[in-house]
Amino acid sequence: MNRAVMTRTMYLFVLPALIFYLLFWIFPILKLFQYSVTDYNGYVQQFSYIGFDNFKTLAHEEILGVSIKNTLLYTFISVVLGNIIALALAFLLNANIRAKGLYRSAFYIPTLFSAIVVGFIWSYIYMPDEGLIASLLNKLGFTGIDTNFLGSYDKALYSIIAVDIWKNIGTSTIIFLAGLQTVPQDLIEAGKIDGAGRWSLVRFIKIPLLATSVTINVTLSVINGLKAFDYSYIMTNGGPGTSTNTLIFAIYKMAFTEQLFGKASALGIISFAIIIVITAAFVLTLNRKEVSA
């Protein structure tokens, strides 16, 4: 088989994936850009081009600022708190403890459930007065605590962030655990011979060698936080007020409830730009630190 035939064969194998990519990724993005400069309502294929009016309108509306703030707060907490807890769990599950295989499975089980199932389960757990948390607090004698977690403007966002962390903590823990398995034991032994304590071994040997795992987990957490939608929709419907209104939820509500598809497309473009910039910044920063480590 000559080189030209091999090249054509190679392109034939790539062609199905390329067609799929163009149809379900590039084409929708191009249509999003098109609709963002129209007054399209999402139903009637008759619309007018209105230029950048949708973007100008969004710039003067409170929903844009609130959605960006909630999304960034959601992302920050889930990235920092989620990865700290996952790293601590990975160290615990990597230690010589009894039935650690059982514990590993137990922490990973929540990731197997869909967001809908998790959302409904935690909605019942968070129920005021009758939910699991309220019942436990009452039995422990803490009767004066407000247990209306999802109905409180100040608590709702943090409540759904906690659910998101609980759901995804297993995946992050497994990735950190896999990284710990690759730490050379001779480095650990050398550190012990040099007089390094347990904390010094963790700080100066194990954590620096987990740079790749940190990059993977932080990147996944950032992407997951920036596209947060499920629990805002399932558990609070964006409320109370706009307290759990994330960017993706605002796009959904604008498009399918208010029937402002053109305006929602403009918000989608803004969200797309924010996600690309923040994710790229995180990846580049973590890659530089990974190389220096």
C-alpha angles and dihedrals in degrees: 000000000000126000096258092054091048090051092050090048091051092052091049090057091048094045099081092052091045092051091048090049093049095046099044103030116020097036095050091049091051090049089049090056090048095050093045090072095047139072091238112157096200097248113055114058091219115097141145129230109244101174116224096339092116091055092047091050092049091049090061097043124094093221092073095055093042093049093048092047093049092046094049092046090048090050096045095050095043092048097046102034095034095052095043091053092043092050092049091049091048091055091048094048091047092057124093099268130144119264093005089153088061092049092049090053092046093054092046097049096083090061089062093063122084120248090248092058093045092047094052093045093051092044087063092043090053095046110131116247095353104044125103095257093046091048093050092048091050092050090050090052099253094130099148097062118110105239097181091111099159094039096053119094091214098044106035098082093046090048094057091043088057089053091050091051091048091050097049102032091094094060093049091047092052091050092050090045091053089052092051090053089061096054106115111245092214089066090052091049091047090052092051091050089052089055100257114159126221094270092047091052090052096044101041104028115019102038095046089051089053092065093114092049090048091052092051095046096044092048092049091046093049092050091045092050096047092052094044111150113122102079095038088057100038102038108028109006087228094305171169083061106317096320095120097030106132126184095259092045090050089052091050094048093045093050104039105024103034093029092226096136095160092052090045089052089054089052088048090056090051091048091047091053092048092049093048094048096045095043092047091049092051094046094048092047094048093045091054091050090046091054093046091049 
